[in-house]
């Protein structure tokens, strides 16, 4: 597996990769995870692990948690040398968007290996939310990709297996979809953790081999079976008395929309407890906003917590709040919450539709997503107010019981193994 960041750092994709590795090994498979080496406190806190192939890297955030690797010949040599001392590889699973994806596809090409590429993120939405001049950034990113990957492996404008190329003959693209199409065309399978993102990828031609009619496999990210059972067993089913309790979990960056949420909490006037779990570049701004607005709710910043403790906090909450729009492909937190029996306030209509039941939709209603997202503070404040009223009245919406079983990692790993077998059977 190749990732953009070490799996011991914070992030939904990293949590998913750790779980995939564990359950693949339980099923008798050997897994190596290739990613940038850790730095700072995270490096000191992480025990050595034979499954991790850490590439020399450069920290790129002030807290030194996240790192960058230049995807060139030096990194290639490190990977090849260290992989030569490990069991032979059957399949390359890329779970990255940038340097990790470049390195994974380069490794597969050098060794003639099939690729499964899991697309976790909307690259264009993330860049638009975090970078100035996003159009320029995307053009540079596409150019960097073309330089890093070179010509497509074994492909012509007709695509693989004689199939007609989706968008074949078109000039090199410059947007986020062009970037994802390039990876897809080099892959024997493309997976994503939600049906709505799979359909979008297919609509933009980001399908295996780039062939018309190609399909993207939907394989949800899951939750650790044992941990889910332990949290459910060790926490009460009955709601503890007190005012409504909301929890927000995630990376504090613009695309996650923490600041709009805190503004909405103040504007809503709700008398509630709000816990914010996570860290990132907007922490100071978030603290200042809370001090300035002085709403009726109490807001507590808990920082980064161990995963198991985060799940316990979600279980104890009356609702988890999801505020990003258009960025998440699955929205792990709301699915974790549903598996734990906790409903959600959901800002992204696509994620609400994926969840099915057990939510208050921003701009919509209980278990009813709107046709289009509403990013206004007023709409989010109104939904928080409605959720708080339902919780106080004892009428909180309940998640679907089926998600508890369907979201278990054991079932998700079985689905991914089916994809691996299909790819290897066609190789």
N, C-alpha and C positions, 0 to 999 in steps of 0.2 A: 504494500500500500504506500502511496505517496501523498503527503499532505503539505500544505503551505506552512503550517505551524506545528510545533511539537504537540503530541496528543496530551501532554501533561499541562498545557496552558489552558486558559479559559476559552470556551466557545462551543457552540452546539455541534459543529462538525467534529471537533476533537473528542467530545463525549461519545459521539456516535462511533468513531473509529476505535476508541478504547473498548467499547462494548462489542463491536464486531470482532475485534481481535480475540477477546475472551471467549465468545461463543463459537467462533470458528475453531479455536484450539480445543474447546470442549467436544467439538464434532470430529476431532482427529486431524485437523489441518495445521500446517505450519505457516506462521504469519511473521513477516518482517515489515516494520513501519519506518519509512524513510522520511525524514523531516529535518528542519534546521535545529541545531543544537540549542539547548537552553542556556540562559544567562541569569545572573543576579540571584535573588532569593529563591526563585522557582528552581533553579539548577541545584542550589544547596539543599533544597527540601526533597528532591526527587532521587530515589534509589536507582542504582544502575539496573538496567533491564536488557537481557540478551536479545529481546525482540526489537529493540530500538536501534536503528542505524542513524546516528546523529551526524549531520553534515556540518562542518565548520561554518559559522554564520556570524552575522552582525546584528546587534539589537537595533530595533527601529522605533521603539516607544520609550518614553522617559522612565517608565517603571521596569524596563528591560525584560518584559515578559515575552514580547513578540519579536521575531527575528526574520532576517532576509538572507537568502542565498542567491548569489549570481549563478544563473543556470547555464554554465559554460563548461568547457573541457576539464577544468580543474575539479569541479564538483562531480562531473561524469567519472573521472578517474578514481576519486574517493569511493563513489558508489560501487563501481565495478570491482575495485580491489576488495572491498569489504564483503560484497555479495559473493565473491569467488570462494569465500571461506564458509559459506552457508549452503544449505541444501539447494538443489536446482529449483528454478522458478518455473511454475506452470502458467501463471497468469499475473498480469499487472493491473492492479485496481487503483486508479487515480481518483483521489478525493480532494482535489485542489483546484484553484482558479488561476494561479499565477505561476511563480517559480517552481512550486511543487509539481504543478501540472506539466510544465515544460520539461522538468527533469524526468518525470515518469514516462512521458511519451518518448523522450530521447532514449531512455533505457530500453523501453520495449522495442524501439526501432533497431537499436544496435544488436539486440539479442533475438530478434525475430519472434517476439512474444505477443500474444493477443492482449488487448486492452479493454477493460470495463471502466468506463468513466462515469462517476457519480457527480452530478451537478447539484451542489448544495445551495448556490446563491444566484440571484439576479445581479450580475456584474454591473450592468448599466445603472441600475437603481442605486447600488452602493456607491458607485463613483459619483453619480449626480448629487448624492447627499453629502459627500465628504470632500470633494475636490473642487477647486475653482477651475473654470473653463473645462467642464467635463467632456465636451465634444473633442477638444484637443487631446485630453488625456486618453480617451478611447482610441483616437487615431494613432497615438504613440504606442498604446498597448497592442493594437493590432499589428503595427509595424514590428514591434519587439517580438511578438509571437511568430511572425513570419521569419524573422531572422533566427530565432532560437530553434525553430522546428524545421526550417528548410522545406524541401518538397515533400508532398504527401507520400507516405509509404505505400507503394504498390497500387496507387490509384491513378486513374485518368479522369477526364471530364465525364466519362460514362459511369463512373462510380464502381463499386465492387460488384462482383458476380454478374456483370453485364447489366446491372440496374441503372436506370437513368438518374443522374445526379440531381438532387433538389437544388434548384438555383444554379445548376451547372452552366458554365459559360459566362456567368456574371463576373464583373470585375471584383477585385479584392475589396471586401467590405471594410467599413471603418467604425461600425457601431458595436454595441455589446453583443448583439445576436450574431454578427459575423465572427466575433471572437469565439463564441460558444460553438458555432458551426464548424470552425476549423478543428476544434478538439473532437467533435462528434464524428467528423469524416475520417478521423484517424483511429476510431474506436470500433470494436466489434460489438459492443453493447453500450448503451447509454442508459443510466438509471437516474431517477430523481425521487425524492421522498414525498411527492404529492402529485395527485392527478391533474390539478390545474396547471402546475408548472410543466408537467409532461406534455399536455396539449399545446401549451405555448411554444415549447421547444419544437414540437412537430410542425406547428404552423409556420415557424421561421426556418424550417429545414435543418435544424440541429438534431439530426437522427444518425444512427450508426451507418458509417460508410457514406453518408450524404445522399442515399438513394431515395427516390420518390416512393412514398408509401411505407418508409421505415418507421418503426415504432420505438418509443421510449418506455422502458420498464418502470413501473411505479413500485418502489420498495420503501415503505416508511422507515425512518429511524425509530428505534425502539427504546424500551426501558428495561433495565436489568431485572430479570425475573425474580432472582433471590432478594435483591434490594427492595423491589416493589412489595414483595410478600412481607419482608421484615418491617418496612415502614407502616404498612397496613396493620400488621400484628401489634406493633408497639405504640400505636397512637389511637386515641378513642374515636369511635364513630360519631359520638354526639358532639354537637357544637358547644364550645365553651362559652359561658355567658360573657357579655360585654358588647361594646359598640362594633359596627362592621369592621372587618379586618381585610385590607387589600394588600397584595404583594406584587411588586414589579421585579422581574429578574432579567438581567442581561448586561451586555457591554454598554458602557455609557458613551455612546458615539451618536452623531446626528441622525443617522438612518434609523436608529432604535427609538427615537422621539421621546426620550425621558423628560426633557425640559417641557415640551407641550403637555405631557401628562401631569407634571407638578403644577403647571399653570392651571390646568383643568381642575385639579383637586382643590386648589384655592378658590377658583371661580365657582365651583359647585356648592361651596358652603357646607359640605357634608361633615358631620361629626363622626370621624372614623379614625382608625389606626392604619397608617400606610407604612409598609416596610419596603425599602429599596435594597436589593441584593445584587452585588456586582461591583465592578470598578471600571475605570477608563478615563479618558481625557476630559469628560464633562463633569466630573465629580465636584470640582470647586464651583463651577457655574451653577450646578444643581443646589449646592448648599447655600449659595448666595441668593438664589431665587426663592428658596423656602424661607430664608430669613427676611427677605424683602416683602413677600406676599402675606405671611402670617395668617394663613387660613385657619378654619376651625379644626381641621384634621391635624393630628400629630404625625410627623414624618420622621422615620428613623432610617439612617443609612447604616446598613450592617456590613458593608464591604463584601469581599469575596468569601464565600463559605465553601466547605467541602460539599461535594455533590449530595451525599446522603443527608447532610443537615439541610441543604437547600430543599430537598424533597420533603423533609419533615416540616419545614416552614410553609411550603405550599399546601401540604395536607392540613395544617392548622389554620390556614387562611380561609376566609369566606369566599374570596375570589382572587384569581390571578389576573393581571392586567397586561394585555398585549397591545402595543402602540405603534409598531412599525407598519408601514403601508407599502406594499409592492415589493418589498425587499426579501422577506422570508419565503422560502419555498415550502416549508412545512410549519414552522413555528413550534419547535420542540416543547417549549414551556407549557403551552396550552394543552398539548397531548399528554404530557407528564401529569398536569393537573387533572385532566379528565380521568386518567388511569387511577389517580388517587382519590377521585370523587369530588374534586374541587372545580366549580364552574369558572368561567372566564368572561372578562370584558374584552371584546375583540374589535380592533380597529380596521383590520384588513378583511374585506368581504370574501376574498378567496379562501383565507384561512378559516373563516367562519363556516363557509360551505364545506370545507374539508372535514371540519369537526362534526358537523351534522346537527348536534344538539348540545345543550348545556352551556349556553352563552347569552350574554347581552351584546347585541351588535351595535357599534357606534354608527349612527345614521340610520339604523334599522330598528329592530325590536327584539324581544325575547325569542331566541331560536329562529330569527328571521333576518338574514343578511340583506343589506340594501343592494341595488343593482350597481351602484358606484360608491367608492369610498368617500368619506367626508373627513377631511383632515383638520377641520376647524376646532378651536378650543371649545367653542360653545357646544358642539355636538358631543365631544368627549366628556365635557362637564355634565351634560344632561344624562348621558348614559351612566356615568359614575353615580350620579344622584339617584337614578332609577334603580340601579343595582343595590345601593345602600338601603333604599326604602324597602325593596323586596327582602333583603337579608334581615333587616330589623323586624319586618312583619312575619318572619318565618316562612316566606314564600320563595326562597331562592331557587332558581332553576337547577336541575340536576343533570349531570352528564350521562351519556349512554353507558350502560353497563357493559356492552359488547366491546368497547374500547379497551377495557382492562385486559381482556384476553388477546385481542388483535394487536395491541401495542407492545406485547412482550417481545423481548429481543430474540428469544428462541424461535419464535415464528418468523421474525424478520430475517434472521440468519438462514433459516431453511429456504426462504424465498430467494435470497441472494445466491445460495449454493445452486439452486436451480438455474439461475442466470449463468453462473460459472460453467456448469456442466453443458449447457446449451452452446456456449461460446467455444469450449474446448472440443465439443463434438463436431463443430463446424470447421475447426482449424485444420 
